[in-house]
Structure formats: C-alpha cells, structure tokens
Amino acid sequence: MDQILGKVGSYWLGQKANKEINSVGDDINSLSTSIEGGAKWLVNKIKGTMQKPLPELLKEYDLPIGIFPRDATNYEFNEETGKLTVYIPSICEVGYKDSSVLRFSDSVTGYLEKGKLVDIQGMKTKFIVWVKVTCISTEKSKVNFTVGVKKSRNRDAYEVQRDGVAVDKF
C-alpha cells in the first residue's frame, strides 16, 4: 500500500511541477513580449520618432479608443503600409458595457485605414463560439465586427478603455 501511495504521490507532484514549469514559461514569454515592445519604444524615442499613444492613433483613424485592452500601450505603426501591430502583455479577454467580449493574443496585427482595421490577426469574439475577428469598421454610432458574418454593436461601448482579464489560451 505504501508503494502505491508513493507512486500516486510522486505522479501528483510531477503533474504539479509540470504545471508550474509551464506557467513560468508562459510568464517568461509574456515578459519577453513586453520587453521587446518596450525596447522598440525606447529605440524610437532615441531616434526622435516618438509615436503618439495608441488611443490617440485610433481616434485619428476614427476608431473607438477602447477596442484594445488598457495595458496595450506598445505598438508599431507603418504609416506607408498602414500595418499596425499592437503588443499586449498577456493573452486576455475584455468585457464591454454591451456585454460583448473580445479575446486578445499577445500581439494583434492588422492594416489601419480611416474608420477600419482590416486583415486582423490575434483577436477573437464570442459569437456562439469563439471566432476570429477579421475586420473592425465604424459607421456613425456603430462598430462593425466581421467574423465571417458582419456583427454591428453600439460604438459607445468601445469608447472607454478597459482592463483585460487573463485567460489560459487564445
């Protein structure tokens, strides 16, 4: 009986240790992404090409400032191509006042146009099941999310930045 309990105990400890090691690996990846984004910000500052805050950029392109989580402050934007990459410290979900939820990978890319973010990678929304968001566009008081099907939501739900809630996987 002692041998069985010993084997069960060591199996259980092995599983716990494995989970902790995976958790540390995820934390290191998240930290790496944050450091990478911060380093790019610092290089841009030294070069004298300081970028405006992300909410200001979104507003300039007629998109609600609260589309991304509040802690998504590091980004790259190529004005010539319109390519936008937003770095998020960790995979998370953001709930909005209209009860919609967006899930974010640790980086989201897309092409920014006036009133649109297209060819999006790294963003999902709940539409019965989790589906990839491929385009966000605005028309007056509406924000349209394209997920294979166009879904309109009230724009004012996305005008305030909100905190993301950590989730296990994208």
Phi, psi and chi 1 to 4 in degrees:
 res  aa     phi    psi   chi1   chi2   chi3   chi4
   1 MET       -  -39.2 -174.9   68.2  164.3      -
   2 ASP   -62.9  -37.8  -74.0  -18.2      -      -
   3 GLN   -64.0  -41.8  -74.6 -179.8  -25.3      -
   4 ILE   -63.9  -47.5  -67.4  171.5      -      -
   5 LEU   -62.3  -37.0  -72.6  175.8      -      -
   6 GLY   -64.1  -43.4      -      -      -      -
   7 LYS   -66.4  -42.4  -72.9 -176.8 -180.0 -175.0
   8 VAL   -63.2  -43.1  168.3      -      -      -
   9 GLY   -63.1  -44.1      -      -      -      -
  10 SER   -69.1  -34.3   60.1      -      -      -
  11 TYR   -62.3  -47.0  173.2   77.9      -      -
  12 TRP   -61.7  -45.4 -179.2   79.9      -      -
  13 LEU   -62.5  -39.9  -81.0  173.1      -      -
  14 GLY   -61.1  -42.3      -      -      -      -
  15 GLN   -64.0  -44.8  -67.8  -63.3  -42.6      -
  16 LYS   -61.6  -45.1  -79.1  -66.8 -155.1 -174.0
  17 ALA   -62.1  -41.5      -      -      -      -
  18 ASN   -61.0  -43.2 -162.0   15.4      -      -
  19 LYS   -61.7  -43.9  -85.5 -172.7 -179.5  175.7
  20 GLU   -64.0  -41.9  -71.6  -59.1  -43.9      -
  21 ILE   -63.3  -42.6  -71.3  170.0      -      -
  22 ASN   -62.3  -39.8  -73.4  -20.4      -      -
  23 SER   -63.2  -43.2  175.3      -      -      -
  24 VAL   -62.9  -40.9  167.7      -      -      -
  25 GLY   -61.0  -42.8      -      -      -      -
  26 ASP   -63.5  -40.6  -68.6  -16.6      -      -
  27 ASP   -63.3  -40.4  -70.5  -14.6      -      -
  28 ILE   -65.6  -41.7  -70.9  170.7      -      -
  29 ASN   -61.4  -42.9  -74.1  -21.3      -      -
  30 SER   -64.2  -44.2  175.7      -      -      -
  31 LEU   -62.4  -41.3  178.8   62.4      -      -
  32 SER   -59.6  -44.4  171.5      -      -      -
  33 THR   -62.8  -43.4  -59.9      -      -      -
  34 SER   -63.3  -43.6  -65.3      -      -      -
  35 ILE   -64.7  -42.1  -70.2  171.2      -      -
  36 GLU   -59.7  -46.7  179.0 -176.6  -25.0      -
  37 GLY   -63.6  -41.0      -      -      -      -
  38 GLY   -65.8  -38.8      -      -      -      -
  39 ALA   -64.4  -42.2      -      -      -      -
  40 LYS   -63.6  -38.6  -72.5  176.9 -178.1  171.6
  41 TRP   -61.9  -44.9  175.0   85.8      -      -
  42 LEU   -63.9  -43.6 -176.0   59.7      -      -
  43 VAL   -60.9  -44.1  167.4      -      -      -
  44 ASN   -61.3  -39.5  -76.4  -23.9      -      -
  45 LYS   -65.3  -43.3 -174.8  169.4 -176.5  168.9
  46 ILE   -63.8  -40.2  -69.7  169.3      -      -
  47 LYS   -72.1  -10.4  -70.9 -169.4  -34.3 -169.0
  48 GLY    84.3   14.1      -      -      -      -
  49 THR  -108.9   61.6   56.5      -      -      -
  50 MET   -68.2  128.1 -161.6   55.4 -156.7      -
  51 GLN   -87.6  150.6  -70.3 -177.8  -38.5      -
  52 LYS   -71.8  160.5   57.3 -171.3   87.7  177.9
  53 PRO   -58.6  149.2  -21.7   30.8      -      -
  54 LEU   -54.9  -45.9 -178.9   59.0      -      -
  55 PRO   -57.8  -36.2  -25.3   34.1      -      -
  56 GLU   -66.4  -41.0 -162.1  174.3  -55.1      -
  57 LEU   -63.4  -45.2  178.1   69.8      -      -
  58 LEU   -61.6  -42.7  -66.1  171.5      -      -
  59 LYS   -62.6  -39.7 -164.8  172.7 -168.6  175.6
  60 GLU   -61.2  -32.0 -176.0  178.9  -59.5      -
  61 TYR   -97.5   18.0  -80.2   82.1      -      -
  62 ASP    60.3   38.9 -163.6   30.3      -      -
  63 LEU  -116.4  148.5  -70.5  167.1      -      -
  64 PRO   -62.7  140.0  -14.5   24.0      -      -
  65 ILE   -71.5  -15.9   64.0  168.9      -      -
  66 GLY   -98.0   15.9      -      -      -      -
  67 ILE   -63.2  -41.2  -72.5  177.1      -      -
  68 PHE   -96.2  158.0  -68.4  100.7      -      -
  69 PRO   -59.7  153.9  -14.4   22.1      -      -
  70 ARG   -57.6  -36.3 -176.4  173.9  -50.1  179.8
  71 ASP   -84.4    7.1   57.6   -4.6      -      -
  72 ALA   -85.5   84.3      -      -      -      -
  73 THR  -108.8  -22.5   55.3      -      -      -
  74 ASN   -91.2  132.2  -65.5  -35.4      -      -
  75 TYR  -154.9  162.5   72.4   93.3      -      -
  76 GLU  -121.5  137.2  -68.0  177.0   33.2      -
  77 PHE  -137.9  122.7  179.8   58.6      -      -
  78 ASN   -99.1  108.3 -177.5  -33.3      -      -
  79 GLU   -64.7  -29.1  -69.8 -174.0   34.0      -
  80 GLU   -70.4  -45.1  -68.2  173.7   15.1      -
  81 THR   -95.4  -20.4   63.9      -      -      -
  82 GLY    83.5    5.4      -      -      -      -
  83 LYS   -72.5  129.0 -176.8  172.5 -176.2 -179.2
  84 LEU  -120.0  128.6  173.9   67.7      -      -
  85 THR  -122.8  121.3  -57.5      -      -      -
  86 VAL  -109.3  128.1  177.5      -      -      -
  87 TYR   -97.6  128.6  -60.9   99.5      -      -
  88 ILE  -117.1  131.3  -61.1  167.9      -      -
  89 PRO   -53.9  -34.8  -25.6   33.2      -      -
  90 SER  -156.4  159.4   63.5      -      -      -
  91 ILE   -58.2  132.0  -64.3  169.2      -      -
  92 CYS  -154.4  169.4   66.6      -      -      -
  93 GLU  -118.8  146.1  -69.9  178.5    1.9      -
  94 VAL  -124.8  127.6  177.4      -      -      -
  95 GLY   -97.5  140.9      -      -      -      -
  96 TYR  -114.6  165.5  -62.5   89.9      -      -
  97 LYS   -67.7  -12.8   73.4  178.7 -172.2  178.3
  98 ASP   -93.5   13.7   66.4  -10.8      -      -
  99 SER    73.7    6.7  -60.6      -      -      -
 100 SER   -79.9  158.8   62.6      -      -      -
 101 VAL  -135.0  134.4  179.3      -      -      -
 102 LEU  -115.6  141.0  -69.0  175.8      -      -
 103 ARG  -113.3  134.5 -177.5  174.4  -77.6 -177.3
 104 PHE  -119.2  138.4  -62.1   89.6      -      -
 105 SER   -76.4 -179.9  179.2      -      -      -
 106 ASP   -76.7   -8.6   54.2    5.7      -      -
 107 SER  -147.3  141.4   69.8      -      -      -
 108 VAL  -123.8  129.6  176.9      -      -      -
 109 THR  -121.4  154.6   60.2      -      -      -
 110 GLY  -177.8 -179.4      -      -      -      -
 111 TYR  -114.9  123.4  -68.7   87.5      -      -
 112 LEU   -90.5  127.5 -159.3   51.1      -      -
 113 GLU  -131.6  167.3  -57.6  170.7   12.2      -
 114 LYS   -58.6  116.1 -166.3   72.0  168.6  168.0
 115 GLY    77.7    9.7      -      -      -      -
 116 LYS  -148.4  149.0  -73.3 -176.8 -178.2 -179.8
 117 LEU  -128.3  114.8 -178.0   60.0      -      -
 118 VAL  -117.0  167.4  -61.1      -      -      -
 119 ASP    52.0   45.4  -65.1  -25.6      -      -
 120 ILE   -74.0  136.3  -60.4  171.7      -      -
 121 GLN  -126.1  133.9  -62.1  -70.0  -41.9      -
 122 GLY   100.2   17.2      -      -      -      -
 123 MET  -137.9  136.6 -175.3 -173.8  -64.3      -
 124 LYS  -132.4  161.0  -66.4 -179.4 -179.9  178.9
 125 THR  -137.9  159.2 -169.3      -      -      -
 126 LYS   -86.7  117.5 -168.8   80.4  169.7 -152.1
 127 PHE  -138.2   76.2 -172.8   76.0      -      -
 128 ILE    71.4  -55.9  -57.9  173.4      -      -
 129 VAL  -124.2  170.5  -64.4      -      -      -
 130 TRP   -71.9  125.3  -73.6  103.6      -      -
 131 VAL  -129.9  150.0  -70.0      -      -      -
 132 LYS   -70.4  134.7  -68.9 -178.8 -179.7 -179.5
 133 VAL   -86.3  126.0  174.4      -      -      -
 134 THR  -106.6  -19.8   56.9      -      -      -
 135 CYS  -155.6  141.5  176.6      -      -      -
 136 ILE  -124.7  127.4  -61.4  172.6      -      -
 137 SER  -135.7  160.2   61.1      -      -      -
 138 THR  -124.0  146.0   58.7      -      -      -
 139 GLU  -141.8  112.9  -27.8  171.4  -16.6      -
 140 LYS    46.9 -106.4  -60.8  179.4 -174.3  173.0
 141 SER   -97.7   12.0   66.6      -      -      -
 142 LYS  -118.0  147.7  -64.9  -75.1 -176.5 -171.6
 143 VAL  -116.3  124.9  177.4      -      -      -
 144 ASN  -103.1  128.4  -59.6  -51.5      -      -
 145 PHE  -109.3  122.7  -68.2   83.3      -      -
 146 THR   -99.5  123.2  -55.6      -      -      -
 147 VAL  -133.3   38.6  -66.3      -      -      -
 148 GLY    95.5  -31.7      -      -      -      -
 149 VAL  -130.5  140.4 -175.7      -      -      -
 150 LYS   -79.1  127.6 -167.7  174.5 -175.0  179.9
 151 LYS  -122.7  119.4  172.4   82.4  172.4  139.1
 152 SER   -94.7  141.0  -68.4      -      -      -
 153 ARG  -136.7  157.2  -62.1  176.1  177.7  157.9
 154 ASN   -65.5  130.5  -75.6  -32.7      -      -
 155 ARG   -62.6  -36.3 -178.2 -175.9  176.1  121.1
 156 ASP   -62.6  -18.4   65.2  -16.3      -      -
 157 ALA   -68.7  -18.2      -      -      -      -
 158 TYR  -113.8   11.4  -60.6   88.2      -      -
 159 GLU   -86.6   -6.2  -70.5  -65.9   -8.7      -
 160 VAL  -119.3  133.0  176.0      -      -      -
 161 GLN   -72.3  141.4  -71.9 -171.5  -55.4      -
 162 ARG  -129.1  159.1  -60.4  177.9 -173.5  -81.0
 163 ASP   -79.9  146.5  -66.9  -41.0      -      -
 164 GLY   -88.1  151.3      -      -      -      -
 165 VAL  -108.9  126.0  177.4      -      -      -
 166 ALA   -61.1  140.0      -      -      -      -
 167 VAL  -130.1  161.9  -66.4      -      -      -
 168 ASP   -71.2  -39.4  -68.0  -26.8      -      -
 169 LYS  -145.0  157.6   63.1  179.4 -175.6  173.1
 170 PHE   -84.3      -  177.5   66.6      -      -
